Amino acid sequence: MSNTKVLVVEDEPSLLETLDYSLRRQGYEVITATDGRKALETARQQQPDLIVLDIMLPGIDGFEVCRILRQERNTPILMLTARSEEVDKVVGLEMGADDYLTKPFSMRELTARVKALLRRVRLDREEATTSAATTLPAVATERMLFGNLVIDLSRREVTVQGVVHHLKPKEFDLLVFLARHRRIVLSRDLILERVWGWEFDGGSRTVDVHVRWLREKIEIDPSDPQRIITVRGVGYRFEA
């Protein structure tokens, strides 16, 4: 944990100091920024393992910072919001956030969320390493083939019609889970539990957002999906 670097982006001095102190006590290396532009600059230079990002920032707000960073890297992002409106949470997820906390929150809850996000990243990497080390025949165990869609488990890459797409961690996990249970209707609650884990409380809207992102990357016509089918009132079904 001592090598784990966390970037905290918060413009309220007292909260920033508290976050810094609490995370350092947990053994993390903490770097800070107090506005959106500095956050982007620091993230690019320091390459943190996780980002705690406030929404209300001077200059560039947290939503825009999240959107820009998500285009550049897959670093897990925990967003902080002073408002409890569902729209803020949905927008944050649509911008690419992995989780969120509504102020006021306890430091215990924040550190638990940080640990959970970092654990998911570690498990993703371990799963990829395990897949890569699987005994031969490697192609049979490392790839899932569905016509022009190829899911490479060891590289965590998806190829559609010969074009490689580097999915975000949860997008890839979701696609693999759906593909492994093809032609089976999976409820949103089950998907949340198996892909995000029981600790995540972001709600079923999270699944819908990630499905929309996946469709934009793997469907020929995202408005008329042929692979990830919506089952009204229940969830989704993957068609091979």
Number of C-alpha atoms within 10 A of each C-alpha: 10 9 9 13 20 23 24 25 27 26 18 12 10 10 11 17 13 12 21 19 14 17 20 15 10 12 13 18 18 19 17 21 19 18 21 26 15 16 26 17 11 17 22 13 9 12 14 19 19 23 25 23 29 28 24 19 20 13 10 16 16 25 23 14 21 26 16 14 19 17 11 9 12 19 21 24 24 24 24 24 19 14 15 11 10 10 10 17 24 18 13 25 25 20 20 25 25 22 23 24 22 15 12 10 11 10 14 11 11 19 15 13 18 20 15 17 22 18 12 17 19 12 12 17 16 12 15 17 14 14 19 16 12 13 9 9 8 13 12 9 15 20 18 17 13 13 9 11 19 19 22 21 22 20 15 22 16 22 17 17 11 10 12 14 14 14 17 22 17 19 19 22 18 21 22 19 16 22 21 12 14 17 16 13 16 19 16 19 15 14 18 21 13 13 21 22 13 11 11 16 13 17 13 15 16 19 24 16 17 20 19 16 17 19 20 14 19 23 16 14 11 16 10 11 16 16 22 24 17 17 12 7 8 12 18 24 20 21 16 13
